[in-house]
Amino acid sequence: MDVSPAQSYVPAPSPPMGQQSTGTDMFLRDFSLVAEAAKRAQMAVMMRDLDDFCIS
């Protein structure tokens, strides 16, 4: 009986000794990416809005 790759189970490697792995590490990395994207979008909107602003 052959087992297809979709049916085989390979457990994730355990974290090295002395290093705790929380389930939120992946989400925190994603959150920092979202925060960076939001900051860049905010700066782009400010630059767009202030582009036509002139002090005379």
Secondary structure by P-SEA (a helix, b strand, c coil): cccccccccccccccccccccccaaaaaaaaaaaaaaaaaaaaaaaaaaacccccc
